[in-house]
């Protein structure tokens, strides 16, 4: 047990050694939701508030702080688990937060394990290490449209017991939960 108890990154998924989409739950007081404030700012804030409520339902009624990508500071990025929500073109930090994740974004698409998703109703949740502090996680909640992002904000089910690294939400199909080794 010493391996898990003395490990620096306590929030990392203990089974696979990969970050899970729930990694932040152990340090909610060090978690920050960042939403896009450049385009669709009002819609993005509403979607971020939906995510905030979903986190509260799942993790003991604790409300995580919200900030727009325009308000966030370098200290915020370095000292928090990040839940970055929005469209890749609408949140200035989303692509940087996703840089170490297994998801790659194009102008209107994303790729997971060599499978491309380009329908505007597709979305993805992916966890990786925080690029500003590798002891903390970054979880991106990215839809290819505001409607897709709105849909994935509710994907943190209060009943889910698994800890996937990625949740793919293709348009008109069931969500898939994955751990990439």
C-alpha positions in Angstrom: 0.0 0.0 0.0 3.0 2.3 0.5 3.1 2.9 -3.3 -0.4 4.5 -3.2 -0.2 6.2 0.1 3.1 8.0 -0.5 2.5 8.8 -4.1 2.7 12.6 -4.9 -0.2 12.5 -7.3 -3.0 11.3 -5.0 -5.7 12.1 -7.5 -4.4 9.9 -10.3 -6.5 6.9 -11.0 -4.9 4.2 -8.9 -5.6 1.3 -11.3 -4.3 2.4 -14.6 -1.9 5.2 -13.6 -3.8 7.5 -15.9 -5.8 10.6 -15.0 -9.5 9.9 -14.9 -12.3 12.4 -15.6 -13.1 12.3 -11.8 -9.5 12.8 -10.6 -10.3 16.3 -9.2 -12.9 14.9 -6.8 -10.2 14.4 -4.1 -9.3 18.1 -4.1 -12.5 20.0 -4.9 -11.2 23.1 -3.1 -8.4 23.1 -5.6 -10.6 22.7 -8.6 -11.6 25.5 -11.1 -14.1 25.4 -14.0 -12.9 27.6 -16.9 -15.4 28.5 -19.6 -14.9 30.3 -22.9 -15.5 34.1 -22.7 -14.5 35.1 -26.2 -17.5 33.9 -28.3 -20.9 32.7 -27.0 -19.8 34.0 -23.5 -23.4 33.9 -22.0 -24.1 30.4 -23.3 -20.7 29.2 -22.2 -21.3 30.6 -18.7 -24.7 28.8 -18.5 -23.1 25.5 -19.7 -20.3 26.0 -17.0 -23.0 26.5 -14.4 -24.6 23.2 -15.5 -21.3 21.5 -15.1 -20.9 23.1 -11.7 -24.2 21.7 -10.6 -23.3 18.3 -12.0 -20.1 18.3 -10.0 -22.0 19.3 -6.8 -24.5 16.5 -7.3 -21.8 13.9 -7.7 -19.3 15.1 -5.1 -21.1 16.1 -1.9 -22.8 19.3 -2.8 -19.5 21.3 -3.2 -19.7 24.1 -5.7 -16.5 24.5 -7.7 -15.4 28.1 -8.6 -16.2 29.3 -12.1 -14.0 31.7 -14.2 -13.9 32.7 -17.8 -10.8 32.1 -19.8 -10.4 35.9 -19.8 -10.4 36.1 -16.0 -8.2 33.2 -15.1 -4.6 34.0 -13.9 -1.4 32.1 -14.3 -1.6 31.3 -10.6 -5.1 29.8 -11.1 -3.8 27.5 -13.8 -0.8 26.4 -11.8 -2.7 25.8 -8.5 -5.9 24.0 -9.5 -7.3 21.0 -11.1 -8.9 22.4 -14.3 -12.3 21.6 -15.8 -12.1 23.4 -19.1 -15.4 23.6 -20.9 -16.4 24.9 -24.3 -15.8 24.7 -28.0 -12.2 24.4 -29.2 -12.5 27.7 -31.0 -14.4 29.5 -28.2 -12.2 28.8 -25.1 -8.6 30.2 -25.5 -7.3 27.7 -23.0 -9.0 24.5 -24.2 -6.4 23.5 -26.8 -3.5 24.1 -24.4 -5.3 22.2 -21.6 -5.8 19.3 -24.1 -2.2 19.3 -25.3 -1.2 16.3 -23.1 -4.5 14.4 -23.6 -5.1 11.6 -26.1 -7.6 13.9 -27.9 -6.4 16.0 -30.9 -8.5 18.8 -32.2 -8.9 20.1 -35.7 -10.8 23.3 -36.8 -14.2 21.5 -36.5 -13.3 18.0 -35.4 -11.5 15.9 -32.9 -9.6 12.6 -33.1 -9.5 9.9 -30.5 -7.5 6.7 -31.2 -7.4 7.4 -34.9 -11.2 7.8 -35.1 -12.3 11.2 -36.3 -15.5 12.9 -35.0 -16.7 15.9 -37.1 -20.5 16.1 -36.6 -21.3 19.4 -34.8 -23.3 17.5 -32.2 -20.3 15.4 -31.1 -18.4 16.1 -27.9 -15.7 14.6 -25.7 -14.5 14.6 -22.1 -10.9 13.8 -21.7 -8.5 13.9 -18.7 -4.8 14.4 -18.6 -2.2 16.1 -16.5 -2.5 19.9 -16.1 0.0 21.4 -18.5 0.8 24.2 -16.0 1.4 21.7 -13.1 1.8 18.0 -13.6 0.7 17.2 -10.0 -2.8 18.3 -11.0 -5.3 17.2 -13.6 -7.0 19.0 -16.6 -10.3 17.6 -17.8 -11.7 19.1 -21.0 -15.4 19.1 -21.8 -15.4 20.0 -25.5 -18.3 20.0 -27.9 -18.1 20.9 -31.5 -21.0 23.3 -31.1 -22.7 25.0 -28.1 -25.5 22.4 -28.3 -22.9 19.5 -28.1 -21.1 21.2 -25.2 -24.5 21.7 -23.4 -25.2 18.0 -23.7 -21.8 16.9 -22.3 -22.0 19.2 -19.3 -24.4 16.7 -17.8 -22.2 13.7 -18.5 -20.9 13.5 -14.9 -23.5 11.1 -13.7 -24.0 11.0 -9.9 -24.3 7.2 -10.1 -21.3 6.4 -12.3 -18.8 4.1 -10.5 -16.2 3.8 -13.3 -13.3 6.2 -13.8 -12.8 6.6 -17.5 -10.0 8.7 -19.0 -12.2 9.7 -22.0 -15.9 9.8 -22.7 -16.7 10.2 -26.3 -20.2 11.4 -27.1 -20.7 11.0 -30.8 -23.8 12.6 -32.4 -26.8 10.3 -32.4 -25.0 7.4 -30.7 -24.4 6.2 -27.2 -21.5 7.5 -25.2 -18.3 5.4 -25.0 -16.0 5.4 -21.9 -12.3 4.6 -22.5 -9.0 4.3 -20.7 -6.0 4.7 -23.1 -2.9 2.8 -22.0 
